[in-house]
Structures are given as structure tokens and as C-alpha cells.
């Protein structure tokens, strides 16, 4: 004989598969973000969990919450603790109580998406992505920003503290190159696939359904240089100035090397431009602006003409490079932020390669 369900809450639990129709035991549908070892008072953890899930849209308006008894039993809490939490939630206007029926969500407005944006660093280029991302989201979401500084350990800390508190986690997965992938892959894999969005770099080991707006550094660099072969034909030698302490993707060097080998260019890769001695017929690909300044200064102090005997290609566009008439290879940072936000809002879990191109100017 099927046991009669004693409340609408139990009926909902059975519909979700949490109630065995042949017995009276049950497990609450709503799962608190609750940690008994956390020093935060238990009633405060209940309050924060309910508020967070209302804001995330996990708890819908007018949805019934577990009773005081159910939460007390499920989480081994004193009834007074749960009562205090529900009282505070009611006073703050997040829930309401109906005598003889229980507690219900009372959301005053449709919840906004909660998004955690995790960058590897904060730079002028990252700011362009950030503001483009915010603009595309409009008033549909609230965004928090954190920086992992290329540290898998710090990234793990960020995720452990915030997992379950946001609808989406937008991550730039750039970590120190000599780091074992397992150190951060495990953390990435702990984020539900439908909540994870990769920005700037794809991670092929993750499921193909992971939303990703990425650069293909290896292919992008090589193709951009190939498309400028008409300008590069007059240079027999190429130098990539790539600082080893800048945490730049190794694929940049791979793409540069592939182009030089394929087109028979003499080439080398250097960490900085300080001790560089200019040679006629050399084109420089410069990553950092300090090295760009150094190369431009050396050219101006020499008898070589920029764009003829010496060529310069800089990495990533800025207004200053435009004013100095410097050729640039760059991704479209504004498009990256806009595309990620648009796909997120449309709930599309696909991989999109971000535009990458060369801006031709007089330095080449």
C-alpha cells in the first residue's frame, strides 16, 4: 500500500524522486549550503544559503521551504537554530509564513543571475573584456570579480569558498606553465559543466559541451604572420621577444617558430630587448610594451629606417601603438567579453574562437 503524503512539500519531494512512495522516510529536496565545521553561526549559514539560492533562482517565488522539523532532523540542528534563521529571513523579506502550512519564498522581483568572473590578472586588456562582459549582460546579472594570479592553489581556494553560490563561473585558465595540470584540472572538473565558462583559453581535456570563448595562440600567431607575408618578405631574420617571467602561453612561441620554419626565416627567441643589437633585415615580434619601447628607441638611435631595414610587430592593440604607427597583432578583447555574455544568456554551450587579426601600420 502506498503511504499517504502528509504535505505538499512531501508531494513535491516525491515528484523530484526524493521520497520512496512505499515508506514514510524522506530526504528534503532543498539542500543547504551548510558546513558544520564552519565557525560562522549555524543560523547565519542557513540564512545565507537561502538568500543565495533565492538570488541564484534555485529557490523560486512561492516555493515551499522545508519545515523547521525537517531541517532540524536532516542537519542535526536544534529547532531554535532553524527558527532563528527563518525568523531573520522573514524579517528581511525573503520568506513568509502561512499558519498551519509552513514557510514560502517571497521574492520581490525576478532573481538576477549571479556570476563569478575569475581572471588570471588585471590589465588594461582584461578591463576591456570585463566592461564588455558587463555591458552585454545589462541588468540581467550581478558579477563579482576575483584574480587567481596564475596560482592553481589560489584558484582552488576561490572555487572551494564559492562553489554553489553562483549560477556561472567564468574562468581564465592561465596558470604557471611548469605547474602540473592535475593541480587545476581537478578544480575545473569540480565545477558543473553547465555552470563553467572558459575565457581566453580553451582546455581540451574538459567536456566538449563546456562553453568557451578562446584564443588559439599557436594557430592565431602563425596565421597572422602568414597573412602579412607580403610585408615580411623583405625581412630574412625574425626575433620574438617573449619574457619567461610573464606567464605568457607557450603556444605563442610555437606559432612564431612554425611560421619561421615554414617560410625559411632565420629566427631566435629572446627574453628582453635590452642587449639586442639591431641587424638590417630583422623583424621583431614584441610582447611587452617595455620591450617595444626599447626596440623603438634603438631604431631611432640607429641609421636604420623603421618599416624598411627593421620591422616591428607588437602584441595587443593600444591607443599609444596607434599613435606611434606600430603594426599590431591582436585578439578582439571587446568581442570576447560580449560573446561570452551573449552565449551565457542564450544558454548555449559551445566553443567559439575569438577573432584574431593584424592591424597593418608603418612599422612593418
Buried (B, 14 or more C-beta within 10 A) or exposed (E): EEBEBEEEBBEBBBEEEBBEEEEEEBEBBBBBBBEEEEEEEBBBBBBBBBBBBBBBBBBEBEBBBBBBEBBBBBBEBEEEBBBBBBBBBBEEEBBEBEEEEBBBBBBEEEBBBBBBBBBBBEEEBBEBBBEBBBEBBEEEBBBEBBBBBBBBEBBBBBBEEBBBBBBBBBBBBBBEEEEEEEBBBEBBBEBEBBBBBBBBBBBEEBEEEBBBBBBBBBBBBBBBBEBBEEBBEEBBBBBBBBBEEEBBBEBBBBBBBBBBEEBEBEBEBBEBBEEBEBEBBBBBBBBBBEBBBBBBEBBEEBEBEBBEBBBBBBBBBBEEBEEBEBBBBBBBBBBBBBBBBBBBBEEEBEBBBBBBBBBBBEBB
